[in-house]
């Protein structure tokens, strides 16, 4: 996969892929983020090269579903794919997740993705650096919704999950 050594395993009925772990670097939240999303990020980080990822952490009170999708306007501000994330309290968790996020990459032909394993790899690295631990359960707050889980161990980030199809779906 793009020259990466990817491992696979099935654990408890979930398919898991392991990618080399990556690092996120804290950076200043860009001024355009508030204008495009309608909410001010509390922190920001970058991952990968100049066309990699920009992670914007939103306040815990932010409803990610109500954020304005940046659309094609994102392309005029960055070449990076945009991951907007927030930590979720037990009281705010919809199905046992500790993290929620959305993923936008119109500059790469993806206005908003449903369930993005490559983004979950970045989310895992970001929240590990923020002290959230090496295992996460996340809900991607796209219209369709996607459950993803991650675990970071021995220099690899394992990603597993499924696309949520109805409200009765169990978390990965």
Secondary structure, DSSP 8 states (H G I E B T S, - for coil): -TT---EEEEETTEEEEEEE---EEEE---THHHHHHSS--SEEEEESSTTSEEEEE--TT--GGGS---GGGGGGT-SSEEEEEEE--TTT-SSS-SEEEEEEBGGGTBSS-SS-HHHHHHHHHHHHHTT--SEEEEEE-SSS-EEEEEEEETTEEEEEEEE--STT----
